[in-house]
Amino acid sequence: MNHIIEDTMDIEEINKKYKYLLLNTMTGECEILSSDRSVSKKLKEKYQIELSHMYIKRHLLKERYILKDNILIKSIWDDLIMK
């Protein structure tokens, strides 16, 4: 008898773990990151773009995205209401 064990996350867990999309619009390479700090760090290390984590956090509360030097930063939950 085969037993399939599914390890699933509920939407709150997914929301905590996957928050920001980072997309290189020139190459199509993308990453999903869990925090504004990790976005800031990745931008600096990989693309030599310096944006503070607080700027990213505050800007994405007001605007739907940040586009800097062909790198798109977007909250993947901005159009969903999470309680």
Secondary structure by P-SEA (a helix, b strand, c coil): cbbbbbbcccaaaaaacccbbbbcccccbbbbbccaaaaaaaaaacccccccaaaaaaaaacccccccccbbbbccccccccc
